[in-house]
Amino acid sequence: LTQELVATTQTMQASDHFSQLYQRYPRLHPDLFELKESHLDPSFVAAVKSGSVDKLRSVVEEDFDSVWSFELFTDEFCRLLLEEVEHFEKWCGTSGLDILRPNSMNHNGVILDHFGFTPFFDELVAAWLNPLAKLLYPHFGGGNLDGHHAFIVEYAASGGKDTQLGFHVDNSEVTFNVCLGKEFEGGDLFFRGTRCAAHQQSPPKVEEVVDMEHRQGVAVVHGGRHRHGANPIISGHRLNLILWTTSTQHRAERAAIISGKGVAATCGEWCGMHCLGSGAVACND
């Protein structure tokens, strides 16, 4: 069955705990916490600043149906971010502080917002990723993205780390997945078709079954409703930056439809089962 991956829920106690983390944490690379154009790939910066749809389209590649990839961050930024994450984890360990993991399925990794990166990703989404999301995913609120959940996931073939990630959908409108490194073999991403909530458990079509090698430094972009996971890592150590982006407007519109007509009414043309039905569930056309 397809699980829905959800962000770790913060209790009031947890919120207080991470407020203290934010205030006490000694940053290794202070300049990393303020978004600068120099952190981003020059071609991507030029395309967004041009305001040209054609130029923006030229920096992304459609790997297969509705899954895209492009260069988002520089190699230097990826290297420094990995160093900052390792520094944070070591500091938590020596300070006797717990690390809240990113979501309901990953047992390793950190939430970047918990130690100072919220303004960085707020600006990244608002100024840089919204134009791209508007172009690629207008049906998922692209262009109106106003929320995020930014975190690091970690996979390793040894050492008690996560080795894979099961079949799931994200609690996002659009997901950006950046492979930061390090050296690894295996761990390919797999995709099994985009589905609305009513058809989430339907089997994939043959053409929807795709495995995709994840390359260091490349951002893979997909809709949150696109069912996916990560195959087992064979050797080495892989860390990814995951950015779930959300739209308040899109969610409010979807909630209004469900309230008035039921969940089946949210099935759109983007759903691989649109108007095909699934058991007792059929489209509302």
DRENDOMI-56101 format. One line per field, with one value per residue (C-alpha): x negated, y negated, z negated; residue number from 0; residue in three letters. Coordinates in steps of 0.001 Angstrom, whole numbers, plus 500000, padded with zeros to 6 digits. Example, Ala and Ser with C-alpha at 12.3 -4.5 7.8 and 13.67 -1.06 7.14 Angstrom:
BEGIN
c1 487700,486330
c2 504500,501060
c3 492200,492860
resi 0,1
resn Ala,Ser
***
This chain:
BEGIN
c1 500000,498960,498248,498623,495413,496120,493885,492999,495571,494117,495642,495389,492485,490711,491297,489669,486791,486024,486412,483546,481592,481956,480676,477793,476481,472965,473074,470102,470759,472821,472987,474776,477977,478726,479692,477345,477378,473898,475450,477513,476522,475727,477859,480874,480345,480141,483264,485390,484151,484871,488603,488700,490719,488607,485347,486740,487921,484448,482751,485025,485188,488269,486891,490304,493949,494159,490764,488133,484490,482228,479137,480287,477335,473612,471263,469707,473054,473775,470384,470831,474382,473168,470488,473088,475407,472580,471527,475105,475461,472129,473035,476382,474579,471998,474692,476980,479780,482228,482685,486275,486309,487912,491023,492951,490718,487108,485199,482106,481542,482393,484990,483164,485772,484917,481523,481922,482656,486303,485593,483296,485982,488786,486891,485854,489478,490968,488395,486814,488899,492376,491721,490569,493463,495918,494519,494380,497231,499987,502533,500850,500775,497439,496888,498747,496359,496106,495009,492218,490720,486959,484972,482044,482472,479592,479038,476083,475377,473965,473865,477528,478742,481841,481073,484220,487558,490863,493619,495345,496724,495546,497504,496619,497856,494421,491308,487708,485176,481473,478788,475946,473598,471518,470117,472726,474037,477693,480492,482266,485508,488572,491859,495217,497630,499484,502755,505462,506434,509376,507128,503999,503986,504617,501865,499465,499706,496731,495572,495695,493129,489856,486566,484283,480634,480087,476999,475055,475917,479099,482564,485394,488832,492185,495718,496372,499084,496585,496075,492409,489695,485979,484512,481950,478520,475865,472766,471582,473416,476071,477600,480412,481971,485752,487928,491670,493475,497128,499801,502370,504629,504469,505241,508165,509641,509185,510764,513796,514268,514031,516464,519031,518628,516372,512793,513527,514286,510630,509543,508055,506544,503131,504308,503320,506750,508764,512162,511100,512538,511173,513711,516619,514732,515093,514403,516933,517044
c2 500000,496415,494587,490849,489364,486658,484219,484929,483218,480779,480711,477535,479095,479887,476337,474954,477398,476343,472682,473246,475077,472105,469700,471847,473556,472296,472084,473477,471448,468373,467024,470201,469240,466232,467079,465539,465823,467328,470384,471107,472474,469522,470829,471197,467679,466185,468015,466884,463277,463093,463540,465595,468810,470151,469555,471095,474117,474474,475169,478081,481523,483727,487145,488732,487760,484866,485577,482952,482335,479305,477823,475814,475340,475010,477837,475521,474875,478619,479261,476524,477644,481197,479812,477714,480694,482894,480084,479736,483470,483619,480565,482124,485312,483610,481351,484265,482934,485059,484601,484699,486704,485278,487402,490560,492887,491610,492581,490504,486940,483489,480755,477699,475269,476353,474706,471519,472200,471056,467589,469195,471560,469001,466797,469700,470788,467298,465740,468621,471804,470334,469282,472800,474465,472187,473385,477094,477662,475041,477750,478234,474578,473846,470091,469801,471816,470180,472911,475439,478291,478548,481522,483844,487604,490034,493540,495888,499548,499994,498361,498813,496062,496180,498161,497430,495620,497350,496533,493278,489870,486597,484100,481404,479767,479891,481691,480712,483487,482559,485232,483744,486751,488503,491555,494290,497082,498030,496180,495257,493341,495176,493690,495401,492817,489758,490376,488364,489420,491470,493571,493606,497394,498278,500300,498491,498765,500295,496922,495445,497883,495945,496170,493144,492781,489854,487819,485696,481987,482482,481478,483850,482198,483956,483457,484510,486877,488723,492087,492860,494255,495093,498504,500038,498454,501054,499312,495949,493037,490775,487570,485655,482270,482628,479556,480040,476934,476185,473715,472395,471333,474709,476580,474321,474815,478587,478683,476750,479260,482228,480601,480023,483021,485571,486667,488243,484766,483782,486251,484204,484927,485226,488424,491598,493070,490005,491097,494746,495365,497670,500087,498024,494754,492854,489351,486637,485480
c3 500000,500641,497392,496980,495659,493091,491296,487686,485469,482957,479473,477438,475556,478827,480073,476935,477314,480878,480030,477605,480312,482621,479953,478687,481817,482793,486586,488492,491661,490633,494203,495298,493468,495683,499248,501803,505561,505314,503621,506741,510118,512426,515300,513023,511619,515105,516274,513304,513456,517189,516584,519773,519753,522615,520751,517584,519550,521068,517713,516735,518291,518255,517353,517848,517414,514900,513275,513982,513047,513044,511406,508364,506000,506631,505636,503059,501383,501235,499638,497024,496219,495555,493253,491407,490947,489635,487279,485986,485347,483497,481418,480455,479462,477268,475773,474921,477126,479087,482837,484099,487326,490473,491006,490270,492327,492155,489007,489798,490907,489557,490044,491380,490047,486502,486492,488438,492109,492203,493723,496321,497595,497287,499748,501966,502415,502800,505128,507014,507023,507474,511103,511943,510089,511882,515201,514374,511888,512208,511302,507903,506895,508518,508467,505136,502980,499557,497141,496819,494814,495432,494208,494818,495269,494930,496308,495841,496506,492998,489589,488737,491080,493269,496419,498426,498373,499001,501472,500485,501421,499882,497827,500357,503514,505184,503902,504693,503979,504215,504005,501933,502021,500944,502753,503133,505328,505732,503998,507232,506960,508199,509393,509856,511231,509963,508160,506443,502923,504197,506462,504293,503877,507532,509275,511612,515359,517182,518475,514967,513550,513696,511788,511879,510942,508577,509480,507051,507238,509289,508087,509022,509005,508831,507581,504016,505260,507502,505796,505254,503005,502857,503667,501269,501277,502139,500844,499598,498017,499557,498172,499825,499217,499436,499764,499521,500756,500049,501116,498651,501524,503275,500051,499209,502680,502426,498949,500255,503086,500718,498309,501044,503337,501631,502209,505623,506985,506552,509241,512074,515469,513774,512020,513872,513134,514161,515538,515518,512087,509422,507966,506687,507132,510394,511605,511013,514651
resi 0,1,2,3,4,5,6,7,8,9,10,11,12,13,14,15,16,17,18,19,20,21,22,23,24,25,26,27,28,29,30,31,32,33,34,35,36,37,38,39,40,41,42,43,44,45,46,47,48,49,50,51,52,53,54,55,56,57,58,59,60,61,62,63,64,65,66,67,68,69,70,71,72,73,74,75,76,77,78,79,80,81,82,83,84,85,86,87,88,89,90,91,92,93,94,95,96,97,98,99,100,101,102,103,104,105,106,107,108,109,110,111,112,113,114,115,116,117,118,119,120,121,122,123,124,125,126,127,128,129,130,131,132,133,134,135,136,137,138,139,140,141,142,143,144,145,146,147,148,149,150,151,152,153,154,155,156,157,158,159,160,161,162,163,164,165,166,167,168,169,170,171,172,173,174,175,176,177,178,179,180,181,182,183,184,185,186,187,188,189,190,191,192,193,194,195,196,197,198,199,200,201,202,203,204,205,206,207,208,209,210,211,212,213,214,215,216,217,218,219,220,221,222,223,224,225,226,227,228,229,230,231,232,233,234,235,236,237,238,239,240,241,242,243,244,245,246,247,248,249,250,251,252,253,254,255,256,257,258,259,260,261,262,263,264,265,266,267,268,269,270,271,272,273,274,275,276,277,278,279,280,281,282,283,284
resn Leu,Thr,Gln,Glu,Leu,Val,Ala,Thr,Thr,Gln,Thr,Met,Gln,Ala,Ser,Asp,His,Phe,Ser,Gln,Leu,Tyr,Gln,Arg,Tyr,Pro,Arg,Leu,His,Pro,Asp,Leu,Phe,Glu,Leu,Lys,Glu,Ser,His,Leu,Asp,Pro,Ser,Phe,Val,Ala,Ala,Val,Lys,Ser,Gly,Ser,Val,Asp,Lys,Leu,Arg,Ser,Val,Val,Glu,Glu,Asp,Phe,Asp,Ser,Val,Trp,Ser,Phe,Glu,Leu,Phe,Thr,Asp,Glu,Phe,Cys,Arg,Leu,Leu,Leu,Glu,Glu,Val,Glu,His,Phe,Glu,Lys,Trp,Cys,Gly,Thr,Ser,Gly,Leu,Asp,Ile,Leu,Arg,Pro,Asn,Ser,Met,Asn,His,Asn,Gly,Val,Ile,Leu,Asp,His,Phe,Gly,Phe,Thr,Pro,Phe,Phe,Asp,Glu,Leu,Val,Ala,Ala,Trp,Leu,Asn,Pro,Leu,Ala,Lys,Leu,Leu,Tyr,Pro,His,Phe,Gly,Gly,Gly,Asn,Leu,Asp,Gly,His,His,Ala,Phe,Ile,Val,Glu,Tyr,Ala,Ala,Ser,Gly,Gly,Lys,Asp,Thr,Gln,Leu,Gly,Phe,His,Val,Asp,Asn,Ser,Glu,Val,Thr,Phe,Asn,Val,Cys,Leu,Gly,Lys,Glu,Phe,Glu,Gly,Gly,Asp,Leu,Phe,Phe,Arg,Gly,Thr,Arg,Cys,Ala,Ala,His,Gln,Gln,Ser,Pro,Pro,Lys,Val,Glu,Glu,Val,Val,Asp,Met,Glu,His,Arg,Gln,Gly,Val,Ala,Val,Val,His,Gly,Gly,Arg,His,Arg,His,Gly,Ala,Asn,Pro,Ile,Ile,Ser,Gly,His,Arg,Leu,Asn,Leu,Ile,Leu,Trp,Thr,Thr,Ser,Thr,Gln,His,Arg,Ala,Glu,Arg,Ala,Ala,Ile,Ile,Ser,Gly,Lys,Gly,Val,Ala,Ala,Thr,Cys,Gly,Glu,Trp,Cys,Gly,Met,His,Cys,Leu,Gly,Ser,Gly,Ala,Val,Ala,Cys,Asn,Asp
***
